[in-house]
Amino acid sequence: MEPFATNLRKRAEELGISNAEAARRAGLSERRYGNYVSGRREPDLATLVRIATVLGTTPNELLSARADAVVTTPEQMFRERIDAATAALLPDDLERVAIIVEALATVRERAGGATA
């Protein structure tokens, strides 16, 4: 299951999160998640789905031996990082995030919509 371990490491790196953070978001111990990252163990289906969800990808992507890496723009990567992070939040946390994002959008609109 080497492609899985490689894809797991790569996806967390793409999202800018540590293995410990990925484990926390998936509700797994660092040790258990470390076994998957190292290729020593394979997750059951339910765990695989949970990991894929918190990493903002699919089980198929994690399991595939993909030779062609999908190139994404920095904006797409930021959106993927945000999606993966929000998957681990509770409703109250999501409400706070929505308020922050709306405030940022309002400030941007008032500034004339200028982009950085």
Rosetta silent file (secondary structure, phi, psi, omega in degrees, C-alpha in Angstrom):
SEQUENCE: MEPFATNLRKRAEELGISNAEAARRAGLSERRYGNYVSGRREPDLATLVRIATVLGTTPNELLSARADAVVTTPEQMFRERIDAATAALLPDDLERVAIIVEALATVRERAGGATA
SCORE:     score description
SCORE:     0.000 S_00000001
   1 L     0.000   31.418 -179.325    0.000    0.000    0.000 S_00000001
   2 H   -58.230  -42.136  177.773    2.954    2.280   -0.671 S_00000001
   3 H   -57.442  -37.133  179.388    1.034    4.651   -2.996 S_00000001
   4 H   -61.369  -49.685 -179.519   -1.408    5.287   -0.139 S_00000001
   5 H   -60.175  -44.322  179.267    1.349    6.225    2.312 S_00000001
   6 H   -63.287  -46.419 -179.369    3.019    8.460   -0.272 S_00000001
   7 H   -65.577  -34.739  178.562   -0.253   10.131   -1.253 S_00000001
   8 H   -63.684  -48.724  178.552   -1.166   10.633    2.396 S_00000001
   9 H   -61.735  -44.994 -176.449    2.110   12.426    3.124 S_00000001
  10 H   -64.554  -43.060 -177.626    1.906   14.446   -0.071 S_00000001
  11 H   -65.533  -42.522  177.514   -1.682   15.581    0.480 S_00000001
  12 H   -62.197  -40.723  177.929   -1.015   16.769    4.034 S_00000001
  13 H   -62.621  -43.357  178.255    2.044   18.622    2.764 S_00000001
  14 H   -58.812  -36.799 -179.005   -0.033   20.247   -0.006 S_00000001
  15 H   -83.870   -7.785  179.371   -2.491   21.456    2.628 S_00000001
  16 L    72.144   30.782  178.402    0.312   22.693    4.857 S_00000001
  17 L  -119.616  153.173  179.408   -0.666   20.539    7.817 S_00000001
  18 L   -81.284  166.749  174.710    1.368   18.164    9.911 S_00000001
  19 H   -61.888  -37.407  179.421    0.663   14.477   10.337 S_00000001
  20 H   -62.859  -40.919  179.042   -0.345   15.245   13.918 S_00000001
  21 H   -68.731  -41.388  177.295   -2.910   17.787   12.724 S_00000001
  22 H   -61.061  -42.652  178.329   -4.266   15.415   10.076 S_00000001
  23 H   -61.912  -45.901 -179.765   -4.603   12.721   12.741 S_00000001
  24 H   -59.644  -46.051 -178.987   -6.379   15.109   15.112 S_00000001
  25 H   -63.982  -32.543 -179.950   -8.823   16.207   12.423 S_00000001
  26 H   -85.171   -4.819 -179.763   -9.570   12.580   11.532 S_00000001
  27 L    74.191   30.799 -179.276  -10.081   11.654   15.189 S_00000001
  28 L  -115.723  156.119  173.488   -7.116    9.265   15.190 S_00000001
  29 L   -72.736  153.989  178.216   -4.144    8.933   17.485 S_00000001
  30 H   -60.788  -36.616 -179.528   -0.856   10.180   16.094 S_00000001
  31 H   -63.850  -46.920 -179.674    0.555    6.681   16.435 S_00000001
  32 H   -62.741  -47.081  179.736   -2.240    5.073   14.428 S_00000001
  33 H   -62.446  -38.400  178.228   -2.057    7.751   11.718 S_00000001
  34 H   -60.463  -33.946  176.588    1.733    7.384   11.698 S_00000001
  35 H   -64.622  -34.400  178.094    1.323    3.703   10.859 S_00000001
  36 H   -72.852  -43.368 -178.986   -0.646    4.690    7.751 S_00000001
  37 H   -64.454  -34.504 -179.236    1.842    7.384    6.730 S_00000001
  38 H   -83.627  -12.304 -179.115    4.751    4.988    7.099 S_00000001
  39 L    84.768    7.731  179.786    2.974    2.218    5.190 S_00000001
  40 L   -74.896  -28.764 -178.203    3.120   -0.208    8.136 S_00000001
  41 L  -134.512  161.873  176.135   -0.668   -0.491    8.360 S_00000001
  42 L  -119.324  137.908  179.698   -3.703   -0.034    6.150 S_00000001
  43 L   -77.079  155.494  171.337   -6.879    1.692    7.323 S_00000001
  44 L   -74.592  172.339 -174.184  -10.286    0.085    7.202 S_00000001
  45 H   -60.121  -45.142 -178.565  -12.806    1.588    4.790 S_00000001
  46 H   -61.451  -41.251  179.243  -14.490    3.851    7.341 S_00000001
  47 H   -68.460  -40.392  177.708  -11.137    5.243    8.468 S_00000001
  48 H   -58.893  -45.283  179.443   -9.993    5.720    4.873 S_00000001
  49 H   -63.295  -42.496  179.014  -13.126    7.724    4.110 S_00000001
  50 H   -62.305  -44.044  178.899  -12.652    9.837    7.250 S_00000001
  51 H   -63.215  -46.263  179.824   -9.027   10.573    6.359 S_00000001
  52 H   -59.586  -41.068 -179.398   -9.937   11.466    2.771 S_00000001
  53 H   -62.213  -47.739 -177.733  -12.657   13.812    4.015 S_00000001
  54 H   -70.969  -21.824  177.124  -10.386   15.746    6.363 S_00000001
  55 L   -93.148    4.474  176.115   -7.729   15.975    3.657 S_00000001
  56 L    62.697   40.169  179.782  -10.275   17.296    1.171 S_00000001
  57 L  -142.421 -167.376  179.953   -9.807   14.478   -1.308 S_00000001
  58 L  -115.719  158.197  174.418  -11.296   11.098   -2.185 S_00000001
  59 H   -57.381  -39.341  179.829  -10.329    7.584   -1.148 S_00000001
  60 H   -59.532  -42.348  178.789   -9.577    6.841   -4.817 S_00000001
  61 H   -63.677  -40.547 -179.962   -7.093    9.699   -4.984 S_00000001
  62 H   -68.756  -31.918 -176.467   -5.343    8.507   -1.832 S_00000001
  63 H   -88.471  -17.955 -173.442   -5.165    4.922   -3.068 S_00000001
  64 L   -77.102  150.095  174.503   -4.154    5.598   -6.657 S_00000001
  65 L   -95.077   68.758 -173.634   -0.638    5.345   -7.985 S_00000001
  66 L   -73.222  121.676  178.996   -1.044    8.584   -9.848 S_00000001
  67 L   -85.816  -28.362 -178.196    1.768    9.275  -12.216 S_00000001
  68 L  -105.613  108.512  179.611    0.388   12.624  -13.312 S_00000001
  69 L   -76.542  136.021  178.550    0.172   15.146  -10.520 S_00000001
  70 L   -79.184  124.610  179.112   -2.580   17.691  -10.909 S_00000001
  71 L   -89.942  126.438  179.480   -1.138   21.181  -11.010 S_00000001
  72 L  -119.435  159.104  177.684   -3.270   23.707   -9.208 S_00000001
  73 L   -78.623  162.475  175.808   -3.039   27.439   -8.843 S_00000001
  74 H   -57.004  -38.994  179.547   -2.161   29.024   -5.515 S_00000001
  75 H   -62.231  -42.648  178.687   -5.783   30.178   -5.217 S_00000001
  76 H   -63.258  -39.196  179.719   -7.059   26.607   -5.726 S_00000001
  77 H   -66.037  -39.640  177.211   -4.637   25.329   -3.081 S_00000001
  78 H   -62.848  -41.722  179.092   -5.839   27.952   -0.584 S_00000001
  79 H   -64.426  -39.830  177.678   -9.431   26.943   -1.258 S_00000001
  80 H   -65.201  -40.480  177.806   -8.547   23.259   -0.787 S_00000001
  81 H   -62.356  -43.127  179.296   -6.763   24.071    2.471 S_00000001
  82 H   -64.416  -45.615  179.379   -9.795   25.996    3.712 S_00000001
  83 H   -59.331  -44.405 -179.086  -12.178   23.197    2.689 S_00000001
  84 H   -65.892  -40.234 -179.541  -10.053   20.569    4.431 S_00000001
  85 H   -68.407  -41.303 -177.890   -9.759   22.634    7.600 S_00000001
  86 H   -70.047  -21.345  178.022  -13.464   23.442    7.811 S_00000001
  87 L   -62.749  -22.471 -177.633  -14.360   19.762    7.505 S_00000001
  88 L   -95.478    1.170 -175.172  -13.014   19.328   11.042 S_00000001
  89 L   -92.643  153.492  174.921  -14.990   22.205   12.573 S_00000001
  90 L   -86.368  163.939 -178.276  -18.144   22.143   14.640 S_00000001
  91 H   -53.192  -41.652  178.714  -21.183   24.270   13.691 S_00000001
  92 H   -62.349  -40.100  178.001  -20.289   27.055   16.168 S_00000001
  93 H   -65.889  -40.534  179.315  -16.781   27.232   14.729 S_00000001
  94 H   -62.724  -37.565  177.538  -18.164   27.328   11.184 S_00000001
  95 H   -62.411  -42.704  178.292  -20.376   30.257   12.130 S_00000001
  96 H   -62.976  -42.415  178.897  -17.324   32.161   13.406 S_00000001
  97 H   -62.396  -43.208  179.706  -15.414   31.378   10.212 S_00000001
  98 H   -60.683  -41.475  179.460  -18.353   32.592    8.103 S_00000001
  99 H   -63.405  -42.758  179.602  -18.445   35.879   10.041 S_00000001
 100 H   -64.288  -45.802 -178.828  -14.703   36.398    9.532 S_00000001
 101 H   -64.649  -41.839  177.789  -14.873   35.616    5.804 S_00000001
 102 H   -62.492  -39.392  178.156  -17.864   37.905    5.339 S_00000001
 103 H   -64.125  -42.500  177.451  -16.015   40.706    7.155 S_00000001
 104 H   -61.825  -41.868  179.245  -12.987   40.245    4.890 S_00000001
 105 H   -63.985  -39.937  178.826  -15.218   40.334    1.808 S_00000001
 106 H   -64.143  -43.854  177.437  -16.895   43.521    3.021 S_00000001
 107 H   -61.295  -42.058  179.642  -13.544   45.217    3.589 S_00000001
 108 H   -62.975  -43.543  179.053  -12.422   44.141    0.107 S_00000001
 109 H   -62.340  -42.309 -179.465  -15.623   45.532   -1.465 S_00000001
 110 H   -67.506  -27.367  179.501  -15.223   48.857    0.320 S_00000001
 111 L   -83.038    4.950  178.487  -11.638   49.059   -0.876 S_00000001
 112 L    90.809   13.732  176.903  -12.897   48.885   -4.450 S_00000001
 113 L    72.992   13.729  179.476  -12.382   45.178   -4.996 S_00000001
 114 L   -61.244  141.133  178.147   -8.646   45.579   -5.497 S_00000001
 115 L  -106.451  152.422 -179.590   -6.734   42.317   -5.488 S_00000001
 116 L   -77.233    0.000    0.000   -3.363   41.718   -3.993 S_00000001
